[in-house]
Amino acid sequence: MKKELVIYGDKAVISFLEHRLPEVKRFFFTAKAGNRYAKVCRELARQKKIYRQVDDKELKKISGSEHHGGVALVAEIAGVPILQPADLRPAGLFFGKNIVFFDHVDNPHNLGAIVRSAVFFGVNHFIVPANMSQVPAAAWRVAAGGMTHAVFRRAKDLTRAVAELSNTHILVAAATRNGKSLAEASAHFRQARRPFVLLLGNEEQGLSQELEKQCEWVVTLKGSGQVESLNVSHAAAIFLATLA
């Protein structure tokens, strides 16, 4: 099922217009930003779609955020599909791909930041819990264009999905304590030559023990000890830069 979603923020909007223009229903911009979008407006006019210059106050109301960057669009976007067994089999969409697996990472800013880092390092496939039927608009903005390159699936049963992935991937749990070093895991990866699944846990509670115990590698970033851990999006960027 498709649903209208407001996407805002300069980089997110530019990437969406470049890659998914047919899904755009309405387009809004401020006078300051308008000159950058003359070509887009001509194409939208040709397709008989709505575009309009608005002031900052109205754009804030349309986007629901003061961080709109002078531009917003309304697009009709399909919800996140359910992960199917065929997706993980040979010729499936996720087979042989490096994957980021979210165990209830609830903050949309963290979600967007992780997608941005992952896509930057060439990791474009993501699995989320079943309750995330749509990627939040704030995550689109923070991903700064990365979301248009991301492939999402929802897992009805996270534990079962991880078990199935263990047949073809190296499972890496990002743990806040008691894990092996990232350097050790990286050396193993270079020898194993298998794709990885990076499992990231909830901001407050971390990765569930049920998922963590299924992982071949439980890895902890070693810090000074002055603070307990990094924000999940910062930790994910370090993992991805090392493993991807």
N, C-alpha and C positions, 0 to 999 in steps of 0.2 A: 504494500500500500504506500502511495506517495503522500507526502505532507509538506505544506509550505514551511519554509525555514528562512529566517532573516540572517543573511551573512554580511558581516561588516568588518571594517579594518582594511586598509589599503592593499596589503600583500595578499590577504585571503581573497578579496574581491577580484583583484587583477588575475590571480591564478584561476579562479572560477570562470571568469569571462573568457580566458584563453582556452580552457579545456572543456568547459561544460556550458557554453553559451545557450544551446537549445533549451536548457532547463530553467533559464531565467524568465521570470514572469514580469517583474517590475524592477526598475533601477532608479536610484536616487543619489544625488550628489550636491555638494555645496558649490557656490560660485568659485571658491578658491581651488577646488579640486576639478572643476568641470573641464578645463582645457585638456586634461590628460585623457578624457574619455570621448572626444569628438567622434572618432572612428567607430567606437562601440555604439554611440547613440545613432549614428547613421545606419548601422546594421540592425539595431533594434527597431528603428523606424521602418526599415524595409520589411521586417517581420511583423509589423503592426503591434509591437509590444510597448508598454508604457515606460517612459523615462521622464524624469522631472528634476529640475533644480529646486532645492529647498534650502531654508536657512538652518543654522546649526541647531536651534531649538527643536525644529520639526524632525531633523535627522536623528537627534537624540531620542525623540519619542518613537520614531520608526524602528530604530535599532535596539532600543531598550538599554543603551549604554552611552556614556560620555566618551568612550574610547572608540568611536566609530571611524576616525581617520578621514572624515569628510566624504565618506561614500558607504552605501549599503545597497544590497539587492535582495529581492525576494525570489526564491527559487523553489521549484517543486521537486523534492528529493525523495527517493525511495528510502524506506527504513532499512535498518541493518538486518540482512538476511540471517536466518538460522544456519549454523554450521551443520553441514551434511556429511555423512561418512565418506561420500564420494570426493569431498573437498580434500581429504587427507590421503587419498589413494593415488597411485601413478596416474598422471594426466590430470589430476585434480588441481584446483586453484591454489591450494596451500602446500601441495606435495613438493618437497625439495626446497622450500623457501624458509629463510630465517623469519622468525615470528616473535612478536611481542605479545605476551599473554597477560591481560589485566585481571587481577583478583580484586574487584571492587575498588578500583582507584576512582574515588567519587568526585574529586575536585576537577571541574572542567578545565581550569587553567593548567593543572598538572597533566591532564590527559593531552591537551593541545601541545604543551611543551615537549612531552615525550614523543608525540607523533612528529613534531618538527625535527627533533634530533634523529629519530629513527630514519625518516625519509632522507635526511641529509647524508646519513651513512649507508643508504641503499637498502634499508629494511622497510618494506611497504605493506606487510601483512600483520593484521592485528586481530586478536580474539578477545571478546569482552563477555561479561555475564549476560544472561538472557534478558534481564530487566532494562538493558540499554537499547531501546528500540530505535533511538535516533541519537546521532552525535550532537551534543549541545552546541549552540551558536558560539558561545564563548570559547569553546575548544577550537572551532574553525578559525577564529581571530588569532588566538595565541599560536596556532600551528603555522601561521604566516605563509600560507600557500601549500603547506605539506599535505593538508587534508584531501586535496583534489587528487593526490597520487596514492592515497591510502586505501587499502582493501580491508573492510571490516566484516567479521562474522560474529554472531552471538552463540555461545555454547549453553544449551539447556542444562547440562550437567558438567560443571567445571572439572570435577574429579575424573569422570569418564573421558572427557576430551584430552586431559593430560595423559591418561593411561594410553590412549590411542596414539598420541604424538610420540610417546616414548619408544615406539617401534621403529621410528624413522629419524628422530631428532635427538640431539643432546639436550637434556632439560637442565636449565640453569636457574636456580632460585636466588634472587637478590635478597639476602638476609641481613638484618641489622647487627647480628652477633653470632659468634661461634662457627663461622663458615671458613672455608679455605680462602686463600688469597686469589685475587683476580689474575695475577701473573701466572700462578700455577694452572688455573683453569685455561688461560689463553694458550699456554704451551701444549696442553692436552688437545685443545681444539685444532691446532695446526697439524697435529699428527692424525687425529681422528677423521678429518675431512667429511664431517656430517653437518647438516644445517642445525642451527640451535633454536630453542625456544627460551626466551628470557621471561621469567615469571616475576611480576611486580605486584606487591601487596598493597592493601589499604593504607592510607596515610597515617592512621592512628594505630591500627592493630597489626600491620604488616601482613605478610603472606600467611595464609592459613596453614596450620601444621599438617593437615590432610594432604594439601598440595605439595608442601615442602618435602615431605618424606618420600614422595614419588620421584624427586629430582635426583639425577645422577650427580649433579654438582650443586652444593650449597655454598655460596660465595659471599664474603663480607668485605666491604671496602675498609681498609685500615686507615684510621685517622689519628689525630693527636690525643684523642680521649677527652678533650675539653668540652665537646658536645657529643651527644649520643650518636647522631647519624645525620646524613644529608637529607634534604628534601628528595622525595622519590623521583622527581623529574631530573634533578641534578645527578643523582646516582645512576639513573637510567642512561644519561648521556655518556657517563664514564664507561659503563658496561658496553654500550653500543660502539663507542669509539675503539674499544679494545678488541671486541669479539667480531665485529662485522667485517 
